[in-house]
């Protein structure tokens, strides 16, 4: 077996290396987060007694809502105390996170005061002074998602580096036993669409569906009076990392007990509201501390409350997964369906169905150009769809930058997406130019051919812009991949004619004879007439391949 070669342009290899290195940052950050969370899972679970548990709300703290906690436990015969609620943090920007833990403990204890309640805590066996009442707060899942997306982007970069050069079919003899690497054309596509599918489905299940369920359930929430505790602007970071958000904190009474919340709507907008909505912004600005308001309380879980039962602050997050899911799932389905569709077309052609490839008194008419239109429409749709989504986030980033609240992480995160969008636009423009290049039509006499047959053909120009300086007409024999991934290797190349200033059609018939080959190895031998123009203008020189219908058995030579 001959040596298998992988060809790739220096441009694609360089872009693939940069893409892979950049994506590795997300992979490493995600893996570090996962490893850190998994290390907390190794802590031992031991009995403890809760001496105090409440919630401190202090706008001077970061985060502003902290657990006022103290519990004692025994390790190796020695008593210790701790005030940690979670191993990695002791507070939250969302008051509801702490409120739910407190109410769960009250329900389990059967009383409002939980002093002296027996529970269980987690202790670091290597450092028994480190203990927390609860386990990790979900960082493992976030890190796993981050690492998965980063890993898929790394696979895309590797696939880009391994992509063969597509300037023309690869030249290889039929008898070397080589064959295209199966699936290499789809290697970048699978992780690319998998990223969209995972992000879209993950956010659908974690954001969209829960938000819609909450919205449906919130119709039965009870309207109660409330009072604003504070309404403040929160600034974090400095310079390019500086961000400005809103924290709206209020109290209300339900069933004789006071509760607190800083949740505004059902879209997941807790403390740190991005006041993009004009209605929301006006409401917050007109209700300073001490102002009376009306909130809606979940009667089944009274520590859950919102000011607005609509999905206001998080509407973008709620709708965002839908196009991601459509692109990801649709792309994966298309990659599964397209090779099978191509094989069905090939199967139909092999039965000499009426139309293409059928012998008539005037011979066989071969025409091209339709593939250019489908390719242009596909890439054009992808470019518009992708850039319309990315454009929303770029506009947000530009708006943040113009207002002096630029976030470095968002800008870095958008770089690969903007790069892909730019590449899609350039590819669409290139396909548009190719679409306007000349296309040709051939009448092959007397009809379908078999290896060893002779015939002749006349050609004419169908459509397109630009006038070629020279037109090369070649007979090409290509061996298609048995994997159905679109890869071809040239087994035979023969110049049939070289025409200067070709005009719009044949002045005389061009002779053609199909060589006889013994095809070794997998794959089907396909014969094509190739028109290779050299353009006189700036339009790209796009080769046109017209497949010759091949019959199973030979016939007497023509002439």
URPE-V183113 format. One record per helix or strand of 3 or more residues. SS is the DSSP state (hx for helix, st for strand). FROM is the first residue (numbers start at 1). LEN is the number of residues. If there is no record, write none. Layout:
{{SS;FROM;LEN} {SS;FROM;LEN}}
//
This chain:
{{hx;10;32} {st;44;14} {st;65;11} {st;78;5} {hx;95;15} {st;117;7} {hx;139;24} {hx;174;3} {hx;184;37} {st;222;15} {hx;239;3} {st;243;12} {st;257;5} {hx;278;8} {st;292;6} {hx;315;36} {st;364;4} {hx;370;33} {hx;408;28} {st;439;7} {st;454;10} {st;468;13} {st;488;13} {st;510;4} {st;525;11} {st;544;4}}
//
